[in-house]
Amino acid sequence: MSRSLSSRNWLKRHINDAYVQQAQKDGYRSRAAYKLLEIQAKDRLLRPGQRIIDLGAAPGSWCQVASKSMGNNGYIVGLDLLPIDPIPGVHLLQGDFRETAILAELSAYIEQKPVDLILSDLAPNFTGINAVDQPRAMYLCELALELCQIVLKQNGALIVKVFQGSGFAEYLKALREHFQRVVSRKPKASRVESSEFYLVATGFKHAGSMELKV
């Protein structure tokens, strides 16, 4: 299939997607909002007054969902390599959270206080070559877990997007070593043909070290 034909088919499917249409009606920036809403309906992790970090936040739909549960206290920090249009009540950082400058800004904003919840909808730019894409995807999952070990409070939680394939079993084992409970979720809003699903990890066993290397 030619690239132009493939692009046209994708655009047609995107326009006709029920979740895309609903997101436009509800004011969400992407259909991904409904993935988090479905997880929230089952696991009830979003609560007023929380301190939340959202990794891979662009275009901002997960921040939008989380902010509606925030109330007047707490905060949300959204991080992404891509720019994100402002969202009321959300502090946005553009850059790689592994970089010194971004870590320094994150450290300053959270005031060295552990956070309640880390959201990670991170995904690499896919090449279509599984031997390349899967390791990249799992690496991003590992980074989310590493950040938990730095900034997540004891009994805190993580919601992380994963992809079935090489490295998944080892990652699941690592999560179970650090959290009391880990369950998988495949929201209806996730495309059927996608290998993505989410792991919801709760009861972080140790408070983060808060030793941000800045």
ZANUZA-55151 format. One record per residue (C-alpha): residue number from 1; residue in one letter; x, y, z. Coordinates in nm, 2 decimals. Example, Ala and Ser with C-alpha at 12.3 -4.5 7.8 and 13.67 -1.06 7.14 Angstrom:
<pts>
<pt><n>1</n><res>a</res><xx>1.23</xx><yy>-0.45</yy><zz>0.78</zz></pt>
<pt><n>2</n><res>s</res><xx>1.37</xx><yy>-0.11</yy><zz>0.71</zz></pt>
</pts>
This chain:
<pts>
<pt><n>1</n><res>m</res><xx>0.00</xx><yy>0.00</yy><zz>0.00</zz></pt>
<pt><n>2</n><res>s</res><xx>0.14</xx><yy>0.34</yy><zz>-0.09</zz></pt>
<pt><n>3</n><res>r</res><xx>0.22</xx><yy>0.59</yy><zz>0.18</zz></pt>
<pt><n>4</n><res>s</res><xx>-0.04</xx><yy>0.83</yy><zz>0.04</zz></pt>
<pt><n>5</n><res>l</res><xx>-0.31</xx><yy>0.57</yy><zz>0.03</zz></pt>
<pt><n>6</n><res>s</res><xx>-0.22</xx><yy>0.45</yy><zz>0.38</zz></pt>
<pt><n>7</n><res>s</res><xx>-0.24</xx><yy>0.81</yy><zz>0.50</zz></pt>
<pt><n>8</n><res>r</res><xx>-0.58</xx><yy>0.87</yy><zz>0.35</zz></pt>
<pt><n>9</n><res>n</res><xx>-0.71</xx><yy>0.55</yy><zz>0.51</zz></pt>
<pt><n>10</n><res>w</res><xx>-0.58</xx><yy>0.66</yy><zz>0.84</zz></pt>
<pt><n>11</n><res>l</res><xx>-0.73</xx><yy>1.00</yy><zz>0.81</zz></pt>
<pt><n>12</n><res>k</res><xx>-1.07</xx><yy>0.85</yy><zz>0.71</zz></pt>
<pt><n>13</n><res>r</res><xx>-1.06</xx><yy>0.61</yy><zz>1.01</zz></pt>
<pt><n>14</n><res>h</res><xx>-0.96</xx><yy>0.90</yy><zz>1.24</zz></pt>
<pt><n>15</n><res>i</res><xx>-1.24</xx><yy>1.13</yy><zz>1.13</zz></pt>
<pt><n>16</n><res>n</res><xx>-1.50</xx><yy>0.85</yy><zz>1.16</zz></pt>
<pt><n>17</n><res>d</res><xx>-1.37</xx><yy>0.73</yy><zz>1.50</zz></pt>
<pt><n>18</n><res>a</res><xx>-1.64</xx><yy>0.76</yy><zz>1.76</zz></pt>
<pt><n>19</n><res>y</res><xx>-1.39</xx><yy>0.85</yy><zz>2.04</zz></pt>
<pt><n>20</n><res>v</res><xx>-1.25</xx><yy>1.13</yy><zz>1.82</zz></pt>
<pt><n>21</n><res>q</res><xx>-1.59</xx><yy>1.27</yy><zz>1.76</zz></pt>
<pt><n>22</n><res>q</res><xx>-1.68</xx><yy>1.24</yy><zz>2.13</zz></pt>
<pt><n>23</n><res>a</res><xx>-1.36</xx><yy>1.42</yy><zz>2.23</zz></pt>
<pt><n>24</n><res>q</res><xx>-1.45</xx><yy>1.71</yy><zz>2.00</zz></pt>
<pt><n>25</n><res>k</res><xx>-1.79</xx><yy>1.73</yy><zz>2.17</zz></pt>
<pt><n>26</n><res>d</res><xx>-1.65</xx><yy>1.70</yy><zz>2.52</zz></pt>
<pt><n>27</n><res>g</res><xx>-1.36</xx><yy>1.95</yy><zz>2.47</zz></pt>
<pt><n>28</n><res>y</res><xx>-1.08</xx><yy>1.70</yy><zz>2.51</zz></pt>
<pt><n>29</n><res>r</res><xx>-0.77</xx><yy>1.74</yy><zz>2.30</zz></pt>
<pt><n>30</n><res>s</res><xx>-0.75</xx><yy>1.38</yy><zz>2.19</zz></pt>
<pt><n>31</n><res>r</res><xx>-0.94</xx><yy>1.05</yy><zz>2.22</zz></pt>
<pt><n>32</n><res>a</res><xx>-0.67</xx><yy>0.93</yy><zz>2.47</zz></pt>
<pt><n>33</n><res>a</res><xx>-0.88</xx><yy>1.11</yy><zz>2.74</zz></pt>
<pt><n>34</n><res>y</res><xx>-1.13</xx><yy>0.82</yy><zz>2.74</zz></pt>
<pt><n>35</n><res>k</res><xx>-0.85</xx><yy>0.57</yy><zz>2.81</zz></pt>
<pt><n>36</n><res>l</res><xx>-0.78</xx><yy>0.74</yy><zz>3.14</zz></pt>
<pt><n>37</n><res>l</res><xx>-1.15</xx><yy>0.79</yy><zz>3.21</zz></pt>
<pt><n>38</n><res>e</res><xx>-1.21</xx><yy>0.42</yy><zz>3.17</zz></pt>
<pt><n>39</n><res>i</res><xx>-0.92</xx><yy>0.34</yy><zz>3.40</zz></pt>
<pt><n>40</n><res>q</res><xx>-1.04</xx><yy>0.59</yy><zz>3.65</zz></pt>
<pt><n>41</n><res>a</res><xx>-1.39</xx><yy>0.43</yy><zz>3.65</zz></pt>
<pt><n>42</n><res>k</res><xx>-1.24</xx><yy>0.10</yy><zz>3.76</zz></pt>
<pt><n>43</n><res>d</res><xx>-0.95</xx><yy>0.20</yy><zz>3.98</zz></pt>
<pt><n>44</n><res>r</res><xx>-1.04</xx><yy>0.55</yy><zz>4.12</zz></pt>
<pt><n>45</n><res>l</res><xx>-0.69</xx><yy>0.67</yy><zz>4.15</zz></pt>
<pt><n>46</n><res>l</res><xx>-0.76</xx><yy>1.04</yy><zz>4.07</zz></pt>
<pt><n>47</n><res>r</res><xx>-0.87</xx><yy>1.23</yy><zz>4.38</zz></pt>
<pt><n>48</n><res>p</res><xx>-0.88</xx><yy>1.59</yy><zz>4.50</zz></pt>
<pt><n>49</n><res>g</res><xx>-0.56</xx><yy>1.74</yy><zz>4.63</zz></pt>
<pt><n>50</n><res>q</res><xx>-0.32</xx><yy>1.51</yy><zz>4.47</zz></pt>
<pt><n>51</n><res>r</res><xx>0.03</xx><yy>1.58</yy><zz>4.34</zz></pt>
<pt><n>52</n><res>i</res><xx>0.05</xx><yy>1.43</yy><zz>3.99</zz></pt>
<pt><n>53</n><res>i</res><xx>0.32</xx><yy>1.41</yy><zz>3.72</zz></pt>
<pt><n>54</n><res>d</res><xx>0.20</xx><yy>1.33</yy><zz>3.36</zz></pt>
<pt><n>55</n><res>l</res><xx>0.48</xx><yy>1.19</yy><zz>3.13</zz></pt>
<pt><n>56</n><res>g</res><xx>0.42</xx><yy>1.22</yy><zz>2.76</zz></pt>
<pt><n>57</n><res>a</res><xx>0.14</xx><yy>1.46</yy><zz>2.82</zz></pt>
<pt><n>58</n><res>a</res><xx>0.10</xx><yy>1.62</yy><zz>2.48</zz></pt>
<pt><n>59</n><res>p</res><xx>-0.15</xx><yy>1.72</yy><zz>2.35</zz></pt>
<pt><n>60</n><res>g</res><xx>-0.28</xx><yy>1.74</yy><zz>2.71</zz></pt>
<pt><n>61</n><res>s</res><xx>-0.60</xx><yy>1.52</yy><zz>2.73</zz></pt>
<pt><n>62</n><res>w</res><xx>-0.48</xx><yy>1.32</yy><zz>3.03</zz></pt>
<pt><n>63</n><res>c</res><xx>-0.39</xx><yy>1.65</yy><zz>3.21</zz></pt>
<pt><n>64</n><res>q</res><xx>-0.75</xx><yy>1.77</yy><zz>3.13</zz></pt>
<pt><n>65</n><res>v</res><xx>-0.90</xx><yy>1.46</yy><zz>3.28</zz></pt>
<pt><n>66</n><res>a</res><xx>-0.68</xx><yy>1.48</yy><zz>3.59</zz></pt>
<pt><n>67</n><res>s</res><xx>-0.74</xx><yy>1.85</yy><zz>3.64</zz></pt>
<pt><n>68</n><res>k</res><xx>-1.12</xx><yy>1.79</yy><zz>3.67</zz></pt>
<pt><n>69</n><res>s</res><xx>-1.06</xx><yy>1.57</yy><zz>3.97</zz></pt>
<pt><n>70</n><res>m</res><xx>-0.80</xx><yy>1.80</yy><zz>4.13</zz></pt>
<pt><n>71</n><res>g</res><xx>-1.01</xx><yy>2.04</yy><zz>4.33</zz></pt>
<pt><n>72</n><res>n</res><xx>-0.85</xx><yy>2.35</yy><zz>4.47</zz></pt>
<pt><n>73</n><res>n</res><xx>-0.55</xx><yy>2.18</yy><zz>4.62</zz></pt>
<pt><n>74</n><res>g</res><xx>-0.27</xx><yy>1.97</yy><zz>4.47</zz></pt>
<pt><n>75</n><res>y</res><xx>-0.11</xx><yy>2.01</yy><zz>4.13</zz></pt>
<pt><n>76</n><res>i</res><xx>-0.04</xx><yy>1.85</yy><zz>3.80</zz></pt>
<pt><n>77</n><res>v</res><xx>0.29</xx><yy>1.87</yy><zz>3.61</zz></pt>
<pt><n>78</n><res>g</res><xx>0.27</xx><yy>1.77</yy><zz>3.24</zz></pt>
<pt><n>79</n><res>l</res><xx>0.60</xx><yy>1.69</yy><zz>3.06</zz></pt>
<pt><n>80</n><res>d</res><xx>0.66</xx><yy>1.62</yy><zz>2.69</zz></pt>
<pt><n>81</n><res>l</res><xx>0.91</xx><yy>1.68</yy><zz>2.42</zz></pt>
<pt><n>82</n><res>l</res><xx>0.64</xx><yy>1.85</yy><zz>2.22</zz></pt>
<pt><n>83</n><res>p</res><xx>0.49</xx><yy>2.19</yy><zz>2.31</zz></pt>
<pt><n>84</n><res>i</res><xx>0.15</xx><yy>2.18</yy><zz>2.49</zz></pt>
<pt><n>85</n><res>d</res><xx>-0.10</xx><yy>2.46</yy><zz>2.48</zz></pt>
<pt><n>86</n><res>p</res><xx>-0.18</xx><yy>2.60</yy><zz>2.83</zz></pt>
<pt><n>87</n><res>i</res><xx>-0.42</xx><yy>2.41</yy><zz>3.05</zz></pt>
<pt><n>88</n><res>p</res><xx>-0.58</xx><yy>2.58</yy><zz>3.35</zz></pt>
<pt><n>89</n><res>g</res><xx>-0.43</xx><yy>2.45</yy><zz>3.67</zz></pt>
<pt><n>90</n><res>v</res><xx>-0.16</xx><yy>2.25</yy><zz>3.50</zz></pt>
<pt><n>91</n><res>h</res><xx>0.22</xx><yy>2.33</yy><zz>3.51</zz></pt>
<pt><n>92</n><res>l</res><xx>0.37</xx><yy>2.24</yy><zz>3.17</zz></pt>
<pt><n>93</n><res>l</res><xx>0.73</xx><yy>2.15</yy><zz>3.10</zz></pt>
<pt><n>94</n><res>q</res><xx>0.87</xx><yy>2.09</yy><zz>2.75</zz></pt>
<pt><n>95</n><res>g</res><xx>1.18</xx><yy>1.88</yy><zz>2.72</zz></pt>
<pt><n>96</n><res>d</res><xx>1.33</xx><yy>1.54</yy><zz>2.82</zz></pt>
<pt><n>97</n><res>f</res><xx>1.29</xx><yy>1.47</yy><zz>3.19</zz></pt>
<pt><n>98</n><res>r</res><xx>1.63</xx><yy>1.30</yy><zz>3.18</zz></pt>
<pt><n>99</n><res>e</res><xx>1.80</xx><yy>1.63</yy><zz>3.10</zz></pt>
<pt><n>100</n><res>t</res><xx>1.95</xx><yy>1.84</yy><zz>3.38</zz></pt>
<pt><n>101</n><res>a</res><xx>1.76</xx><yy>2.16</yy><zz>3.31</zz></pt>
<pt><n>102</n><res>i</res><xx>1.42</xx><yy>1.98</yy><zz>3.30</zz></pt>
<pt><n>103</n><res>l</res><xx>1.50</xx><yy>1.78</yy><zz>3.62</zz></pt>
<pt><n>104</n><res>a</res><xx>1.60</xx><yy>2.10</yy><zz>3.79</zz></pt>
<pt><n>105</n><res>e</res><xx>1.28</xx><yy>2.28</yy><zz>3.70</zz></pt>
<pt><n>106</n><res>l</res><xx>1.07</xx><yy>1.97</yy><zz>3.80</zz></pt>
<pt><n>107</n><res>s</res><xx>1.26</xx><yy>1.96</yy><zz>4.13</zz></pt>
<pt><n>108</n><res>a</res><xx>1.20</xx><yy>2.32</yy><zz>4.20</zz></pt>
<pt><n>109</n><res>y</res><xx>0.83</xx><yy>2.30</yy><zz>4.12</zz></pt>
<pt><n>110</n><res>i</res><xx>0.75</xx><yy>2.00</yy><zz>4.34</zz></pt>
<pt><n>111</n><res>e</res><xx>0.97</xx><yy>2.15</yy><zz>4.61</zz></pt>
<pt><n>112</n><res>q</res><xx>1.13</xx><yy>1.81</yy><zz>4.68</zz></pt>
<pt><n>113</n><res>k</res><xx>0.80</xx><yy>1.67</yy><zz>4.81</zz></pt>
<pt><n>114</n><res>p</res><xx>0.70</xx><yy>1.33</yy><zz>4.69</zz></pt>
<pt><n>115</n><res>v</res><xx>0.41</xx><yy>1.30</yy><zz>4.45</zz></pt>
<pt><n>116</n><res>d</res><xx>0.10</xx><yy>1.08</yy><zz>4.48</zz></pt>
<pt><n>117</n><res>l</res><xx>0.06</xx><yy>0.96</yy><zz>4.12</zz></pt>
<pt><n>118</n><res>i</res><xx>0.26</xx><yy>0.93</yy><zz>3.80</zz></pt>
<pt><n>119</n><res>l</res><xx>0.08</xx><yy>0.89</yy><zz>3.47</zz></pt>
<pt><n>120</n><res>s</res><xx>0.28</xx><yy>0.77</yy><zz>3.17</zz></pt>
<pt><n>121</n><res>d</res><xx>0.12</xx><yy>0.75</yy><zz>2.82</zz></pt>
<pt><n>122</n><res>l</res><xx>0.47</xx><yy>0.76</yy><zz>2.67</zz></pt>
<pt><n>123</n><res>a</res><xx>0.53</xx><yy>0.59</yy><zz>2.34</zz></pt>
<pt><n>124</n><res>p</res><xx>0.81</xx><yy>0.61</yy><zz>2.09</zz></pt>
<pt><n>125</n><res>n</res><xx>0.79</xx><yy>0.73</yy><zz>1.73</zz></pt>
<pt><n>126</n><res>f</res><xx>0.71</xx><yy>0.39</yy><zz>1.57</zz></pt>
<pt><n>127</n><res>t</res><xx>0.90</xx><yy>0.28</yy><zz>1.27</zz></pt>
<pt><n>128</n><res>g</res><xx>0.69</xx><yy>-0.03</yy><zz>1.20</zz></pt>
<pt><n>129</n><res>i</res><xx>0.98</xx><yy>-0.25</yy><zz>1.28</zz></pt>
<pt><n>130</n><res>n</res><xx>0.90</xx><yy>-0.45</yy><zz>1.59</zz></pt>
<pt><n>131</n><res>a</res><xx>1.26</xx><yy>-0.53</yy><zz>1.67</zz></pt>
<pt><n>132</n><res>v</res><xx>1.32</xx><yy>-0.15</yy><zz>1.69</zz></pt>
<pt><n>133</n><res>d</res><xx>0.99</xx><yy>-0.03</yy><zz>1.83</zz></pt>
<pt><n>134</n><res>q</res><xx>0.94</xx><yy>-0.27</yy><zz>2.12</zz></pt>
<pt><n>135</n><res>p</res><xx>1.28</xx><yy>-0.20</yy><zz>2.29</zz></pt>
<pt><n>136</n><res>r</res><xx>1.22</xx><yy>0.17</yy><zz>2.26</zz></pt>
<pt><n>137</n><res>a</res><xx>0.87</xx><yy>0.14</yy><zz>2.41</zz></pt>
<pt><n>138</n><res>m</res><xx>0.99</xx><yy>-0.07</yy><zz>2.70</zz></pt>
<pt><n>139</n><res>y</res><xx>1.28</xx><yy>0.17</yy><zz>2.76</zz></pt>
<pt><n>140</n><res>l</res><xx>1.02</xx><yy>0.45</yy><zz>2.82</zz></pt>
<pt><n>141</n><res>c</res><xx>0.83</xx><yy>0.22</yy><zz>3.06</zz></pt>
<pt><n>142</n><res>e</res><xx>1.16</xx><yy>0.17</yy><zz>3.25</zz></pt>
<pt><n>143</n><res>l</res><xx>1.21</xx><yy>0.55</yy><zz>3.27</zz></pt>
<pt><n>144</n><res>a</res><xx>0.87</xx><yy>0.59</yy><zz>3.42</zz></pt>
<pt><n>145</n><res>l</res><xx>0.96</xx><yy>0.33</yy><zz>3.69</zz></pt>
<pt><n>146</n><res>e</res><xx>1.29</xx><yy>0.50</yy><zz>3.75</zz></pt>
<pt><n>147</n><res>l</res><xx>1.11</xx><yy>0.83</yy><zz>3.81</zz></pt>
<pt><n>148</n><res>c</res><xx>0.88</xx><yy>0.66</yy><zz>4.06</zz></pt>
<pt><n>149</n><res>q</res><xx>1.19</xx><yy>0.56</yy><zz>4.26</zz></pt>
<pt><n>150</n><res>i</res><xx>1.29</xx><yy>0.92</yy><zz>4.28</zz></pt>
<pt><n>151</n><res>v</res><xx>0.97</xx><yy>1.12</yy><zz>4.33</zz></pt>
<pt><n>152</n><res>l</res><xx>0.68</xx><yy>0.89</yy><zz>4.42</zz></pt>
<pt><n>153</n><res>k</res><xx>0.56</xx><yy>0.87</yy><zz>4.78</zz></pt>
<pt><n>154</n><res>q</res><xx>0.51</xx><yy>0.55</yy><zz>4.98</zz></pt>
<pt><n>155</n><res>n</res><xx>0.18</xx><yy>0.39</yy><zz>4.87</zz></pt>
<pt><n>156</n><res>g</res><xx>0.17</xx><yy>0.61</yy><zz>4.56</zz></pt>
<pt><n>157</n><res>a</res><xx>0.06</xx><yy>0.48</yy><zz>4.23</zz></pt>
<pt><n>158</n><res>l</res><xx>0.16</xx><yy>0.46</yy><zz>3.86</zz></pt>
<pt><n>159</n><res>i</res><xx>-0.04</xx><yy>0.42</yy><zz>3.54</zz></pt>
<pt><n>160</n><res>v</res><xx>0.19</xx><yy>0.33</yy><zz>3.26</zz></pt>
<pt><n>161</n><res>k</res><xx>0.13</xx><yy>0.23</yy><zz>2.89</zz></pt>
<pt><n>162</n><res>v</res><xx>0.30</xx><yy>-0.09</yy><zz>2.79</zz></pt>
<pt><n>163</n><res>f</res><xx>0.32</xx><yy>-0.30</yy><zz>2.47</zz></pt>
<pt><n>164</n><res>q</res><xx>0.30</xx><yy>-0.67</yy><zz>2.47</zz></pt>
<pt><n>165</n><res>g</res><xx>0.62</xx><yy>-0.82</yy><zz>2.34</zz></pt>
<pt><n>166</n><res>s</res><xx>0.99</xx><yy>-0.86</yy><zz>2.43</zz></pt>
<pt><n>167</n><res>g</res><xx>1.09</xx><yy>-0.72</yy><zz>2.77</zz></pt>
<pt><n>168</n><res>f</res><xx>0.73</xx><yy>-0.70</yy><zz>2.90</zz></pt>
<pt><n>169</n><res>a</res><xx>0.76</xx><yy>-1.00</yy><zz>3.14</zz></pt>
<pt><n>170</n><res>e</res><xx>1.07</xx><yy>-0.86</yy><zz>3.30</zz></pt>
<pt><n>171</n><res>y</res><xx>0.91</xx><yy>-0.52</yy><zz>3.33</zz></pt>
<pt><n>172</n><res>l</res><xx>0.60</xx><yy>-0.66</yy><zz>3.50</zz></pt>
<pt><n>173</n><res>k</res><xx>0.82</xx><yy>-0.85</yy><zz>3.74</zz></pt>
<pt><n>174</n><res>a</res><xx>1.00</xx><yy>-0.52</yy><zz>3.83</zz></pt>
<pt><n>175</n><res>l</res><xx>0.67</xx><yy>-0.34</yy><zz>3.89</zz></pt>
<pt><n>176</n><res>r</res><xx>0.56</xx><yy>-0.62</yy><zz>4.12</zz></pt>
<pt><n>177</n><res>e</res><xx>0.88</xx><yy>-0.58</yy><zz>4.32</zz></pt>
<pt><n>178</n><res>h</res><xx>0.81</xx><yy>-0.21</yy><zz>4.38</zz></pt>
<pt><n>179</n><res>f</res><xx>0.43</xx><yy>-0.21</yy><zz>4.41</zz></pt>
<pt><n>180</n><res>q</res><xx>0.19</xx><yy>-0.41</yy><zz>4.63</zz></pt>
<pt><n>181</n><res>r</res><xx>-0.06</xx><yy>-0.46</yy><zz>4.35</zz></pt>
<pt><n>182</n><res>v</res><xx>-0.03</xx><yy>-0.45</yy><zz>3.97</zz></pt>
<pt><n>183</n><res>v</res><xx>-0.33</xx><yy>-0.50</yy><zz>3.73</zz></pt>
<pt><n>184</n><res>s</res><xx>-0.36</xx><yy>-0.47</yy><zz>3.36</zz></pt>
<pt><n>185</n><res>r</res><xx>-0.63</xx><yy>-0.26</yy><zz>3.18</zz></pt>
<pt><n>186</n><res>k</res><xx>-0.72</xx><yy>-0.26</yy><zz>2.81</zz></pt>
<pt><n>187</n><res>p</res><xx>-0.96</xx><yy>0.04</yy><zz>2.78</zz></pt>
<pt><n>188</n><res>k</res><xx>-1.22</xx><yy>0.02</yy><zz>2.50</zz></pt>
<pt><n>189</n><res>a</res><xx>-1.08</xx><yy>0.34</yy><zz>2.37</zz></pt>
<pt><n>190</n><res>s</res><xx>-0.75</xx><yy>0.16</yy><zz>2.29</zz></pt>
<pt><n>191</n><res>r</res><xx>-0.76</xx><yy>0.05</yy><zz>1.93</zz></pt>
<pt><n>192</n><res>v</res><xx>-0.83</xx><yy>-0.32</yy><zz>1.89</zz></pt>
<pt><n>193</n><res>e</res><xx>-0.54</xx><yy>-0.37</yy><zz>1.65</zz></pt>
<pt><n>194</n><res>s</res><xx>-0.29</xx><yy>-0.20</yy><zz>1.89</zz></pt>
<pt><n>195</n><res>s</res><xx>-0.08</xx><yy>-0.41</yy><zz>2.13</zz></pt>
<pt><n>196</n><res>e</res><xx>-0.09</xx><yy>-0.13</yy><zz>2.39</zz></pt>
<pt><n>197</n><res>f</res><xx>-0.25</xx><yy>-0.17</yy><zz>2.72</zz></pt>
<pt><n>198</n><res>y</res><xx>-0.20</xx><yy>-0.02</yy><zz>3.07</zz></pt>
<pt><n>199</n><res>l</res><xx>-0.06</xx><yy>-0.14</yy><zz>3.39</zz></pt>
<pt><n>200</n><res>v</res><xx>-0.21</xx><yy>0.01</yy><zz>3.71</zz></pt>
<pt><n>201</n><res>a</res><xx>0.04</xx><yy>-0.02</yy><zz>3.99</zz></pt>
<pt><n>202</n><res>t</res><xx>-0.06</xx><yy>0.08</yy><zz>4.35</zz></pt>
<pt><n>203</n><res>g</res><xx>0.09</xx><yy>0.07</yy><zz>4.69</zz></pt>
<pt><n>204</n><res>f</res><xx>0.44</xx><yy>0.18</yy><zz>4.61</zz></pt>
<pt><n>205</n><res>k</res><xx>0.66</xx><yy>0.00</yy><zz>4.87</zz></pt>
<pt><n>206</n><res>h</res><xx>0.92</xx><yy>0.27</yy><zz>4.94</zz></pt>
<pt><n>207</n><res>a</res><xx>0.91</xx><yy>0.65</yy><zz>4.93</zz></pt>
<pt><n>208</n><res>g</res><xx>1.11</xx><yy>0.79</yy><zz>4.64</zz></pt>
<pt><n>209</n><res>s</res><xx>1.47</xx><yy>0.90</yy><zz>4.72</zz></pt>
<pt><n>210</n><res>m</res><xx>1.40</xx><yy>1.26</yy><zz>4.60</zz></pt>
<pt><n>211</n><res>e</res><xx>1.76</xx><yy>1.27</yy><zz>4.48</zz></pt>
<pt><n>212</n><res>l</res><xx>1.70</xx><yy>1.44</yy><zz>4.15</zz></pt>
<pt><n>213</n><res>k</res><xx>2.03</xx><yy>1.46</yy><zz>3.97</zz></pt>
<pt><n>214</n><res>v</res><xx>2.04</xx><yy>1.83</yy><zz>3.88</zz></pt>
</pts>
